[in-house]
Amino acid sequence: MKTLDAPKNLTRNVLLGMTLGVIIASIFFYFQAQIQDDVFLAVEKYIFNLGGQVFKNLLLLIVVPLVFFSLVSGISSLSNMVKLGSIATKTIGLYLLTTGLAVSLALFFGWVFNLSGYEGEVESYEPVQGSADLYQTVLRIFPSNIFGAFVENNMLGIVFISILFGIALNLTDDLTSGLSKAFEKMNIVFLKIVLLIMNFAPFGVFCLIGSYVMAKGLNVFGDLAQYVLILMFVLFFHLFFTYSLILKIFANLNPIIFFRKMRNVALFAFSTSSSAATIPVTLKTVSDDLGVKKDVASFVVPVGATINMDGTAIMQGLATMFIASTVGVDLSLVQYGQIVLLAMVTSIGTAAVPSAGTVTLALILGSVGLPLDAIGLILAVDRILDMIRTSVNVCGDAAVSCIVAKSENELEEKTFNKLG
Ligand code: ASP
């Protein structure tokens, strides 16, 4: 369908936008002394911050209707509901498995590379109230007010309502004279909105990256080089090794093709630091380029963006080790087990927005008896790490989508293998 094609040369233009953003913002940052204060502040506020925020808002603004219409139209076209149960079970199972693997890898490599603590002064930190409490998370799946869930961007609730609505629509299609077709058409309209917004992506990422660089410059390591390097290593290891392995073992799919097609999604996640804001791009890539049929993609992607955060779990595992070592606590084997389980649970409750992982980290630290104010220490370097771990998070969602689709016979392998 010609009108639903992605903008031409999107990846190249987004990369160009990013590079220019880094260069121009670095000039401002490093030559700040030569630039008038009000010029500097105006450029930072009205070009980089405003442009970046507008672009992120544009993406976020379509997430709720896009998820709703694609899930409803996906489910209403299913031939039977048993399939939905099977898709859901496999999805949740795989998400838990990959997150468990992710945090275990983090702890393993932290031990292998002998991650040591920070020796300087620890800045104090006021922990923000986390929302990962299991009781609250379960309640969020079952909201008491349909519109409330939509207004509050409660993704778990929206997914549940969409499933319920989709099932009812599916079961009453004869009685509603094919109302489900209307939802399919609305879905197409929202996909088109995604494509329209993507035309602005190069400028959007230019601003987003620029605003990070203008605030902090290019020193991403701070005083914590060892922590940052090990964390980056584990994130890339999980991204390229674990996902390749599970794609090959569970679905016999070629990981190289998978990663080539995920470039755009990873770039969007990197520049927005938000799995939620990336949902429109992930959905589009998973269904159009990776060949996952709509009924699987429309469930697995939004659920994944909400509950599956392997990159976040890796950060939480390593940060806990790092903080323990900083305050001189030796973690026991039982505590390591506890960290793995807690990271799996908190990743479900972590919001898919920038820095959310550092908020729920407080829950893990509290549970193993470590001081919460030590989080202040890692915040200084968290900006870039958040960008990388969000890319890992969304690639995990896409990999699981392909595996679930393959096992349900819902993957068009010709589309997956086609390199354009
Ligand atoms: N920014 C991450 C995401 O949206 C969450 C986090 O780890 O802070 O996926």
Residues whose N, C-alpha, C, O or C-beta is under 5 A from the ligand:
A	BS01	LIG	S273 S274 S275 A276 T312 A351 A352 V353 P354 S355 A356 G357 T358 D386 T390 N393
